[in-house]
Amino acid sequence: MQGLRLLYDHTGRRAEWARLVEEIVPDFIDPATEGPLPGREEAWSLVTDYRIRLAGEARQWPRPSACKRSVWSGSGARPGR
């Protein structure tokens, strides 16, 4: 995914990147808590970082704040870079 992020960003395909990220969300993120699914903590951190960046680029300010709160809520996962 990290390589795809760079490719999609470099080629100006942010809408496709956003769709791809949203497609994988159910594989890593618990919809009830926005926290990681068991055993998916490291990847959850990356997916959450992608979502924060996409929301910020779209100027959806409440969403990045909510995602960051879930990162720091004691889930045990550290935020992505």
C-alpha positions in Angstrom: 0.0 0.0 0.0 2.8 2.4 0.8 4.2 2.1 -2.7 0.8 2.5 -4.2 0.2 5.7 -2.1 3.3 7.2 -3.7 2.3 6.2 -7.2 -1.2 7.5 -6.9 0.0 10.7 -5.4 2.7 11.2 -8.0 0.2 10.6 -10.9 -2.5 12.8 -9.4 -4.9 10.0 -8.8 -6.1 11.0 -5.3 -9.7 10.0 -5.9 -8.7 6.5 -6.9 -6.4 6.3 -3.9 -9.2 7.5 -1.5 -11.5 4.7 -2.9 -8.8 2.1 -2.5 -8.2 3.1 1.1 -11.9 3.1 1.9 -12.1 -0.4 0.4 -9.5 -1.8 2.8 -10.9 -0.1 6.0 -13.1 -3.1 7.0 -10.1 -5.4 6.9 -8.2 -3.4 9.5 -10.6 -1.1 11.5 -13.3 -2.1 13.9 -16.3 0.0 12.8 -17.6 0.3 16.4 -14.4 1.7 18.0 -12.3 2.9 15.0 -9.6 0.9 16.7 -7.6 -2.0 15.2 -9.0 -5.4 14.6 -7.1 -8.1 16.6 -3.7 -8.8 15.1 -3.9 -5.9 12.7 -2.5 -3.1 14.9 0.5 -2.2 12.8 -1.4 -2.1 9.5 -4.3 -0.3 11.3 -1.9 2.5 12.1 -0.9 2.9 8.4 -4.5 2.8 7.2 -5.5 5.3 9.9 -2.7 7.6 8.7 -3.9 7.3 5.1 -7.4 8.3 6.3 -6.2 11.2 8.3 -4.2 12.5 5.3 -7.0 12.1 2.9 -9.5 13.8 5.2 -7.1 16.7 5.8 -6.5 17.1 2.0 -10.3 17.2 1.6 -10.6 19.7 4.4 -12.8 17.4 6.4 -11.5 18.7 9.7 -13.6 16.7 12.2 -12.5 13.4 10.7 -8.8 13.8 11.1 -9.3 14.8 14.7 -11.5 11.8 15.4 -9.0 9.5 13.8 -6.1 11.0 15.8 -8.1 10.6 19.0 -8.5 6.9 18.2 -4.8 6.6 17.6 -4.0 8.1 21.0 -6.9 6.5 22.9 -4.7 3.8 24.4 -5.2 1.2 21.7 -1.6 0.2 21.9 -0.9 1.1 18.3 1.4 4.0 17.5 0.4 6.5 14.9 1.7 6.0 11.3 4.2 8.3 9.8 
